[in-house]
């Protein structure tokens, strides 16, 4: 895995309701058990700024899973009640560098070039996302024929296998 600023970075990307937040929760728990502190930043992909309060369930879920810092960013608004101009992922990573974490999990920002896990529901979803860069593995609801150039492909039922693969790459 590539190193960010003194921390490992892993992106988790895929379509809405593909299981991204659930995978992130599981990774946080495993990383915490390994003694590593984790932060999460989620890109609010539904357009506009994230709504504050009860509808911020994903960042609440990742925070409750043990993330040291968890935020949702959309349209230049970070769900920590801070307003900034629309920042690139690089600027958000610089901001998160303030927090002493070992691993930063990034949900979304598909076009960025950090190591990423791609979650898909079907072969059609995979076809649409297979040209993303720096893909470490694919996790699919339906079995897929192949990855691309030796990229490991797992079904959602192979949780033990893909979690071991991801933990090895993060540790």
C-alpha positions as CSV (number, residue, x, y, z in Angstrom):
1,X,0.0,0.0,0.0
2,X,1.2,3.5,-0.7
3,X,2.0,5.8,2.1
4,X,0.3,9.1,2.6
5,X,1.8,11.7,5.0
6,X,3.1,9.2,7.6
7,X,0.0,7.1,7.3
8,X,-1.5,4.5,5.0
9,X,-4.4,5.5,2.8
10,X,-7.0,3.1,1.3
11,X,-10.0,4.2,-0.7
12,X,-13.3,2.3,-0.7
13,X,-15.3,3.1,-3.8
14,X,-18.5,1.8,-5.4
15,X,-22.1,2.6,-6.1
16,X,-24.6,3.7,-3.5
17,X,-25.7,0.8,-1.3
18,X,-22.8,-1.4,-2.4
19,X,-21.5,-2.0,1.2
20,X,-18.8,0.7,1.4
21,X,-19.6,1.9,4.9
22,X,-20.1,-1.7,6.2
23,X,-16.6,-2.7,4.9
24,X,-15.1,0.5,6.4
25,X,-16.7,-0.3,9.8
26,X,-15.2,-3.9,9.7
27,X,-11.7,-2.5,8.7
28,X,-11.8,0.0,11.6
29,X,-12.6,-2.7,14.1
30,X,-9.8,-4.9,12.8
31,X,-7.3,-2.1,12.7
32,X,-8.3,-1.0,16.2
33,X,-7.7,-4.6,17.4
34,X,-4.3,-4.4,15.8
35,X,-3.6,-1.2,17.8
36,X,-3.9,1.2,14.9
37,X,-5.9,4.4,15.0
38,X,-8.0,5.1,12.0
39,X,-9.7,8.2,10.5
40,X,-12.4,8.2,7.8
41,X,-13.4,10.8,5.3
42,X,-16.5,10.2,3.1
43,X,-17.4,12.1,0.0
44,X,-21.0,13.0,0.1
45,X,-21.8,11.8,-3.4
46,X,-25.5,12.7,-3.4
47,X,-24.9,16.3,-4.5
48,X,-24.9,19.3,-2.3
49,X,-23.7,19.6,1.3
50,X,-24.3,16.8,3.8
51,X,-27.2,17.4,6.2
52,X,-26.1,17.8,9.8
53,X,-27.7,15.8,12.5
54,X,-29.6,12.6,12.3
55,X,-29.1,12.0,8.6
56,X,-25.3,11.8,9.1
57,X,-25.6,8.1,9.8
58,X,-22.5,6.9,7.9
59,X,-20.1,9.1,9.7
60,X,-21.8,8.3,13.0
61,X,-21.5,4.6,12.1
62,X,-17.8,4.8,11.4
63,X,-17.2,7.0,14.5
64,X,-19.0,4.4,16.6
65,X,-17.0,1.6,15.0
66,X,-13.9,3.2,16.5
67,X,-12.6,5.8,14.0
68,X,-10.7,8.6,15.8
69,X,-11.9,11.1,13.3
70,X,-14.9,10.7,10.9
71,X,-16.2,13.3,8.5
72,X,-18.4,13.7,5.5
73,X,-17.5,16.3,2.9
74,X,-19.8,17.6,0.1
75,X,-20.0,20.9,-1.8
76,X,-17.3,22.5,0.4
77,X,-18.9,21.6,3.7
78,X,-17.3,19.3,6.2
79,X,-19.7,17.7,8.6
80,X,-17.7,18.9,11.6
81,X,-19.6,22.1,11.2
82,X,-16.7,23.8,9.5
83,X,-17.1,25.7,6.2
84,X,-14.3,25.9,3.7
85,X,-14.0,26.6,0.1
86,X,-14.4,23.5,-2.1
87,X,-11.3,21.5,-1.4
88,X,-9.6,18.7,-3.3
89,X,-9.0,15.4,-1.6
90,X,-5.4,16.5,-1.2
91,X,-6.5,19.5,0.9
92,X,-8.7,17.2,3.0
93,X,-5.8,14.8,3.5
94,X,-3.7,17.8,4.7
95,X,-6.4,18.8,7.1
96,X,-6.7,15.2,8.4
97,X,-2.9,15.2,8.9
98,X,-3.5,17.2,12.0
99,X,-5.0,14.0,13.6
100,X,-2.4,11.4,14.7
101,X,-3.8,8.4,12.9
102,X,-2.1,5.3,11.4
103,X,-4.7,4.6,8.7
104,X,-7.0,7.0,6.7
105,X,-9.9,5.3,5.0
106,X,-11.4,7.4,2.2
107,X,-14.9,6.6,1.0
108,X,-15.6,7.8,-2.5
109,X,-13.4,10.2,-4.6
110,X,-13.3,7.4,-7.3
111,X,-11.1,9.4,-9.6
112,X,-8.2,9.8,-7.1
113,X,-5.2,7.6,-7.4
114,X,-4.8,6.2,-3.9
115,X,-5.0,2.4,-3.4
116,X,-8.6,1.4,-3.6
117,X,-11.1,-1.4,-3.1
118,X,-13.9,-1.4,-5.6
119,X,-17.3,-2.7,-4.4
120,X,-19.9,-3.7,-7.0
121,X,-23.2,-5.4,-7.1
122,X,-22.9,-6.9,-10.6
123,X,-20.7,-7.4,-13.7
124,X,-22.3,-4.3,-15.2
125,X,-21.1,-2.2,-12.2
126,X,-17.6,-3.6,-12.5
127,X,-17.6,-2.9,-16.3
128,X,-18.3,0.8,-15.5
129,X,-15.6,1.0,-12.8
130,X,-12.8,-1.2,-14.1
131,X,-10.8,1.7,-15.5
132,X,-10.3,3.3,-12.1
133,X,-6.6,3.5,-11.1
134,X,-4.7,1.8,-8.3
135,X,-7.4,-0.9,-7.7
136,X,-6.2,-3.4,-5.0
137,X,-9.1,-5.7,-5.1
138,X,-12.8,-6.0,-6.1
139,X,-15.6,-7.2,-3.9
140,X,-18.8,-8.1,-5.6
141,X,-22.3,-9.3,-4.7
142,X,-22.5,-11.5,-7.8
143,X,-19.5,-13.6,-8.8
144,X,-17.4,-12.0,-11.5
145,X,-15.5,-13.7,-14.3
146,X,-12.3,-11.9,-13.8
147,X,-10.6,-8.8,-12.4
148,X,-8.2,-7.0,-14.6
149,X,-4.5,-7.8,-14.9
150,X,-4.5,-10.1,-11.8
151,X,-6.6,-7.9,-9.5
152,X,-8.0,-10.2,-6.8
153,X,-11.8,-10.5,-7.0
154,X,-13.9,-11.7,-4.1
155,X,-17.6,-12.2,-3.5
156,X,-19.2,-10.6,-0.5
157,X,-19.4,-14.1,1.1
158,X,-15.6,-14.4,1.0
159,X,-15.3,-11.9,3.9
160,X,-12.6,-13.8,5.8
161,X,-10.5,-13.9,2.6
162,X,-10.8,-10.3,1.6
163,X,-10.5,-9.0,5.1
164,X,-7.2,-10.9,5.5
165,X,-6.0,-9.5,2.2
166,X,-6.9,-5.9,3.1
167,X,-5.4,-6.2,6.6
168,X,-2.2,-7.6,5.2
169,X,-1.9,-4.7,2.8
170,X,-2.7,-2.2,5.6
171,X,-0.4,-3.6,8.2
